[in-house]
């Protein structure tokens, strides 16, 4: 069962600039955004609400240092699902696990690639042996531990032109 992506609206250059700004600083005042993009504060507020309603802005939040909250181990787990009928239940289970940060359908030998964050190796072992591997349809997993992270961003390039800083 695959869901179709929601049709996203056409964005103009000001929308791109607004998105660039709020990604870099989610606490930036709307009046300051308005100044930088050449609109009124009310116009920026309306654009932000429209971008949220349309699903362009998926949510607002803080980006937390994982080590500061005891989630110091990052791993990537490749999952081989034997049959497509098993995938919806598996994905529903993943959506309920806070340790799972990302899940991607991939090409190659495996079906899915998931990024997980856990406290330690015991937490990873528990996640794999008690949560993921026992799921119906999971034939195999392959796990890679992250030794260190050089770059990790949530910023999505918008192609914004003009001054955004």
C-alpha positions in Angstrom: 0.0 0.0 0.0 1.8 3.1 -1.2 0.3 6.5 -0.7 0.7 9.2 -3.4 2.6 12.3 -2.4 0.4 15.4 -1.8 0.5 17.8 -4.7 2.5 20.8 -3.6 1.8 24.4 -4.6 3.9 26.4 -7.0 6.3 28.6 -5.0 7.6 32.0 -6.0 11.0 33.5 -5.2 9.7 35.1 -2.0 8.4 31.8 -0.8 11.8 30.3 -1.4 13.5 33.1 0.5 11.1 32.8 3.4 11.7 29.0 3.6 15.4 29.6 3.5 15.2 32.1 6.4 12.9 30.0 8.6 15.0 26.9 8.1 18.1 28.7 9.2 16.4 30.3 12.2 12.9 29.2 13.2 12.8 31.9 15.9 13.3 34.7 13.4 10.6 37.3 13.9 8.1 37.6 11.1 8.8 41.4 11.0 12.5 40.7 10.2 11.5 38.1 7.6 9.2 40.7 6.0 12.0 43.3 6.0 14.4 40.8 4.3 12.0 39.7 1.6 10.3 43.0 0.9 6.8 42.2 2.2 4.6 43.3 5.0 4.5 41.3 8.2 0.9 40.3 7.6 1.8 39.0 4.1 4.7 36.9 5.6 2.3 35.5 8.2 -0.2 34.6 5.5 2.4 32.9 3.4 3.8 30.9 6.3 0.2 29.7 7.1 -0.4 28.7 3.5 3.0 26.9 3.4 2.0 25.0 6.5 -1.5 24.1 5.3 0.0 22.9 1.9 2.5 20.7 3.6 5.5 22.6 2.4 6.4 23.3 6.0 5.8 20.0 7.7 6.4 21.1 11.3 8.2 23.4 13.6 10.7 22.3 16.2 14.0 22.4 17.8 17.0 20.4 16.6 18.4 18.7 19.7 22.0 17.4 20.2 21.4 13.6 20.5 24.3 13.1 22.9 22.9 15.7 25.3 19.8 13.6 25.8 21.5 10.2 26.0 21.0 9.1 22.4 24.7 8.8 21.5 24.7 5.8 19.2 23.6 6.3 15.6 23.2 3.4 13.2 21.9 2.7 9.7 19.9 -0.5 9.3 19.1 -2.0 6.0 16.0 -4.1 6.0 15.0 -6.8 3.5 11.2 -7.3 3.5 10.3 -10.6 1.9 7.0 -9.6 0.4 5.3 -6.2 -0.3 2.2 -7.2 1.7 4.4 -7.2 4.9 5.6 -3.7 4.3 2.6 -1.6 5.6 2.6 -3.3 9.0 6.4 -2.9 9.3 6.3 0.8 8.4 3.4 1.4 10.9 5.6 -0.2 13.6 8.6 2.1 12.5 6.4 5.2 12.7 5.7 4.3 16.4 9.3 3.9 17.4 11.0 7.2 18.6 14.4 5.6 18.0 13.8 5.5 14.3 14.6 8.9 12.8 14.3 8.2 9.1 13.0 5.4 6.8 13.7 5.3 3.1 12.8 2.9 0.3 16.0 2.1 -1.5 17.4 0.4 -4.6 19.7 -2.6 -4.3 19.7 -5.7 -2.3 17.5 -4.3 0.6 14.1 -2.8 0.7 14.4 -0.1 3.3 17.2 2.0 4.9 16.4 3.3 8.4 18.4 5.6 10.6 18.2 5.0 14.3 19.5 6.7 17.4 19.8 4.8 20.7 21.6 5.2 24.0 24.1 2.5 23.5 24.9 -0.9 21.9 22.5 -2.6 24.3 19.7 -0.3 23.1 20.5 -1.1 19.5 20.5 -4.8 20.3 17.1 -4.5 21.9 15.7 -2.5 19.0 16.9 -5.0 16.5 16.1 -8.3 18.4 12.9 -7.3 20.0 11.3 -4.7 17.7 12.6 -5.0 14.1 13.8 -8.5 13.3 10.7 -10.3 14.8 8.3 -8.4 12.5 6.5 -10.5 10.0 8.1 -10.3 6.6 11.6 -9.2 7.8 14.0 -11.7 6.2 17.3 -9.9 7.0 18.8 -6.8 8.4 22.2 -5.4 8.1 23.5 -2.7 10.5 26.3 -0.2 10.2 27.3 1.8 13.2 28.3 5.4 12.9 31.7 6.1 14.3 31.6 9.9 13.9 29.5 12.4 12.0 31.2 15.0 9.8 28.0 16.7 8.6 24.3 16.3 9.5 21.8 18.8 8.4 18.1 19.2 8.2 18.3 22.2 5.9 16.8 21.7 2.5 18.3 23.9 -0.3 15.5 26.1 -1.6 17.3 27.8 -4.5 16.5 31.2 -3.0 18.1 34.1 -4.7 19.0 37.3 -2.9 19.9 38.2 0.6 18.6 35.7 3.2 21.1 36.1 6.1 
